[in-house]
Amino acid sequence: MPSIHWRKRPLAVALSCIAVFSVAIILLLRSTGTNIDPKRFAHDVFRKKPGPTAAQLPPEDGKRAKAALISLVRNSEIDQLKQSMTELEAVFNHKFNYPWIFFNDEPFDENFKKVTRELTNAEIQYEQIPKEHWEVPSWINKDLMYASFDKLASENVQYSKMLSYHQMCRWNSGMFYKHPALDDYKWYWRVEPNVHFYCDIDYDVFRFMEKNNKTYGFTINLYDSPQSLPTLWPTTEEYIDAHPEYLAPDNSMEWLTDATNRPHHNFLAHGYSACHFWSNFEIADLDFWRGDAYDKYFEYLDKSGGFFYERWGDAPVHSIGVGLFADKSQVHYFDDIGYNHVPFVNCPDLPGKCRGCEPNEFFRGVGLEKENCMPVWNKMMEKAN
């Protein structure tokens, strides 16, 4: 395992304008909570009034879903994880007591275990990732891989020279649901270190997903860097051509292939809009990933080598999978969950329930308005309704 950290989590994974990256960070660090830039807020078309109605909520009958809160995390990230865990326990899990499952490619140390056990009354599992799920697969040409890293770096693709970042993206794309620790679970909520949860959640999100026939839930919808994935969509089209039976009847192809909002992204990504759900937050059905349509899709992508010859992220891979193999009605926007992974924010307008964010806030920094792909999603969903 390389010594360099595999979680340089991503401003730039979702950003196409690398040139403004440093300026955005400097201004972000200088900003204060009292200086609100109106451009940070999404327009009405980007965001609807939050939350499921009372009629949509399952009855509070004391039953729990077969669900877990999961996190891929290093021992060295314990302080950042403590923040995320403390906030999610406060707004949600102290009411529902779902288990936590932590994954690492190395053994967890005693300090990590001690700190996390003090943060929850729920059960905790500490799991090591099997080497065969993490190491570079045998069919990858390593000379070509490292040459590709250099080429991607010359095109300013962030983290492209970090082998461990490629490994992480591959594991999150198609290996995590194969871990035996998840065999007895149907649902998961992915939680990253160093994120914020701002709003009280008074219902069981997993039961909500079950009762309303949902497959995937998100909070933030962005554009990825098209330079990181030039062959992802052509490879996907090959798979679809071979397996048209897997396409959902009411899929989200319009969102995946939009060329009107950012046509240059579509051009560089060879037909893919580069829109994706930011997967550092996702609440999803494990059985969807385990199903033939997605699992065979991941295997096809994996054999093509794009996780190492390019920098395919788990966010676009998951998003394309959901967009093609699930009906759009099975995808849920959790507009009532306040969430922040720097620099992007989902902040509901729920007076009395949210603290620490401004209603309808989308980003913190400067110049990131165009990274929001929610208008494309909403346009598609409005047509469907």
N, C-alpha and C positions, 0 to 999 in steps of 0.2 A: 504494500500500500504506500503510495507516495506520501512524503511528509507534508506536502502542500495540502491545505484544507479543501475538502470537497464541497463545502457549502459556502461558496462565495455567492450567496443568493441574490437574486437577480434584479437589480435595476434593468440591466441591459438585455436580459433574456427576452423581455417584452418590448424593448425599445429599438427603433430603427435609426434614430439620430444619434449616433455615437459621438459626434463632434460636440454636442451640447452636454455630454455626460458630466464632465468635471464641473462645469459652471452650475449645472442643476444641483449637484451635491453641495457645492460651496454655499449657494443661496439657501438650500434646505437647512444646512447647519446654522446659518445666521438667522433664519426665520424664527418668529415667536408665535405663540398661540393667539396673540391679539391682532396680528396683522394678517387679515384674511384677504387673499387674492380672489376676486370674484371669478376669474377664469378657471379656478380649481373646481368649480361646481359644475355638475352635469346639468344640461338643459332638461326640460320636462320630458322630451322625447327619449332621453337616455334612461329615465328612471320612473317607475310607476310607484303609486302609494304602497307602502310596505306591508308585508305580512299576510299569512293565510287568514281567511275569515274563520269565525268560531265554528261555522258549519263544516269547515274543512278539517278541523282538528279532531284527532281520535279521542275517544273518551278516556279520562284519566282513571283507568281501572286497575292500575298498579302493575300491569304487565309491561315487561321490557322487551325490546327487540333483541335479536342475536347480533349485537353490535359492540364495537370497541373504538376507542380513540387511539390512533396510531401515530408514531413519529419516528422518522429516520434521523438519528441524532448521534453526535459524538460526545465522549466524556468531557471534552474541553468546552462544550456548549452548555454546560449545566446552568450557568447564570442566565443565558438567553432562554433556555427551556423553562427555567423557573418562572420567568415573567409570563410566558405563554400559558403555562399550566395554571399558575395562580389566577390569572384572569378568566380562563375558561371554566375553572372550577367555580369561581365566584358567580359568573353569569349563567352557568348551565349545569355543570356536572355535580355540584353539591346537592342538587335536587334529584338527580337521576342515577348517579353512582355507576356510570358505565366504566368498565375496566380500561386501563391504559396498557398499551403494548409498545415497547420501545425496541427499535432495531438498530443494529450497529454492525459494521464489518469486523469490528474488534470486540473483545469482551468488555462489558461495562465494569467500571471500578466501584469500590465500596462507597466512595463519596457520592457518586452519581446516584446510587441506590438509596443511600441515606437521605439525601436531599429530596428526591422525588417521593419517597415514602412519607415524608413529613407534609406533603402538599395535598394529599388526597386520602379519603377513606375508602376509595375504590381499590379493587385488586390491581396489581401491576405485574406484568411479565417483562423480562429482560431477555431479548432474543438476539443471537448472533446470526448473521447472514451466511449461508453456506458459500464456500469459496466458488463453487461452480455457478452460483447466481451472481457473483460480483466480478470475478476475474474476466479479463479480455478473452472472448471465446476463441477456440482453436482455428476457426476459419478466417479470422482477421489477419491480414498481411500487415505486420507491425511496421515494416519499412514504409509502406504506403500510408499507414495510419499517422506516423509521425510527420511524414511529408505533408499530409493533409492538414495536420495541426498548424504547420507553418503557413500554409496557404490561407487557411481560415484566419489566422492571426494577422496576416497581411491585409485582409479585408475587414479588419477591426471587429471580428466576431468575438464577443466577450467569452472568457474562460475556455477558449477553444484549445489552448495548450495544456490544460489541466486534465490529465488522464482520469483522475478520480471524478471529475465533473461528468465526463462522458459515462463512466460506470454508474454514477448515481442516476443519471437520466434514464439509462437502460433499465436499471433495477426498478425505478418508479414506474416505468412504462409497462413492463411485462413480467417482472420477477416477483414483485412484492406479494401478489395474491397467490403465488405458488408456495409461499412459506407455510410450513405445517402449523405454525402458531395461529394462523387464520382459518384453519380448516373448519372449525366449528362455528364460524361467524358468517353472517350474510351481509352486514353493513359495517361501514367504517367512516370515521371522520378523521381526515388527515390534518395534523397539527404540526406546524413548524416552530423551531426556536425563534425568538425575537419577533413575535407578532402580537397584535393587540386585539382584544375583544371588548367592544364598547357598550353593548346593550344587553339588558336582561332577556333571557330566553326562557319563557314560562311554559313551553310545551316540549314534548319529546320529539326532536327532529327526525329520529329514526322511525318512530311510529307514524309520523306525518308522511314520510316517504312511502312506507308500506301501505297505508290506508289510501293514498292518492295515486298509486301505481307510478311512482317516480323511480327513475334509475340513477340520475345524477343531479347533484345540487352544487351551485356555484355562487360566488359573490362578486367576482371581478372578471371582466371580459375585455381582453386586450389584443393588440397586434404583436406578433412575434417578429424577430429580425429575419427577413426573407433570405439574407445571405447565409444564415445558419442551416437552411434546409432546402436547397435548390432542387433536390431530387425526391423529396418526401412525397409530394403530390403525384408526380409521374409514377413512382413506385406504388403508391396507393391505387392509382388507376389501373395498373397491371393486375393488382389483386382483385379489384372490383370486376374487371373484365373476365377474370377466371372464375369468380364467385358472385355473379349477379344475384343469386338467391339470398345472399346475406343482407342486401340493402333493405332498410326499413321502408315500408310504404310511404310514411310521412316523415321522411328524413329532413335534415337541415342543410341540404346541398346548397341552397341559396346563400346561406351564411358562409359556408366554407369556400364558395367560389366567387363571392362578390368582387366585382372589378370596378365599381363606380366610386366607392368612398376613397380608396387608396389604390388606384390602378397600377402604380409602379410596384407596389408590393406584390400584386397579383402577377405582374410580368416577371419579376425576379424569382418568384416561387412557382413559376410555370403552371399557373392556373389556380393556385391556392391563395385565398385572400390573406392568409397568415393570421386570421382571427382565431383566438383560442381562449378557453377558460383558464384562469390563472390557478394552476393545480396545487399551489401551496395551501389553498383551502379547497377541499372537496369532500362532499358527503355522498357516498355512492354505494351501489349494490355490487358486492363482490361477485355475485353470480353472473353479472353482465360481462366482467372481464374473463371469467372462467369459461364462458360460452364459446362455442366453436367460431362464431363470426369474428369476435375480437381476438381470441387467443391465437387463432390461425393467422390473423392479420399481423399480430405482433411477431409471430415466428417468421412470417414472410419479410417483414421489415428488418428483423434481426439478421436474417441470412444475407440481406443485401449489403450490410455493413455500414449503413448510414449513421448509426449511433457513434461510430468511431471515425469514419471517413468524412462525415459532416458533423454537425452538432445538434442532432435531433433531440429536442427536449421532450420530457414526459407530458408537458402541457399541450403542445400541438398534437402529439400522438394520441393522448386520451381524448382530446377534443374532436379530432377527426373520427376516431372510433365511435364516440357517442353520436356525433353528427351524422354518421352514415348508418349505423346499425341499431339505433334507437329512434323511435318516433319523437318528434320535437316536443310533443305533449308530455313526454317522460323526463324532460329536462326542467329543473326548477331553479329559478333565480331567488335566492334567499335575500330578498330586499330588506328583511327585518333583522338581519344579523349584522351588527356593526363590526367591521373588520379592517385591519390595517397590516399590510406587509409593505414596508417602505419601497417606493414612495406612494403607492396607490391605496385608496380608501374606499370602503363601502359604508356610508353613514346614513342610516334611516332617519326620517323625520318623525321621531317617536318621543314627544316631550315626556319627561319623567322616567323614561326607560333607558336612555342613552347618556353616557358621560364620556367626555374626552375627544369628541369629534364634532364637526359642524354639519348640520343636516345637508344631505346631498353632496357633500365633499367627495371629490374624485381623486385628487392627488395633492401631494405636498411637495413643492418645488417650483419649477418654472418650465413652461413650454411643453407640457405633456398632454394637452387637451386632445391632440390628434391620435393619441394611443388608445383611446376608448373605442372599442368595437361594439359597444352596447347599442348604438343607433342602428347598426346593421341587423343585430339580433331582434330588436324591437320592431323594426320594419317588417321582418319576416313573420314574427309572431302576430302582429296586427293583421296581416293578410290571412293568416291561418284562422283567426277568430272572426 
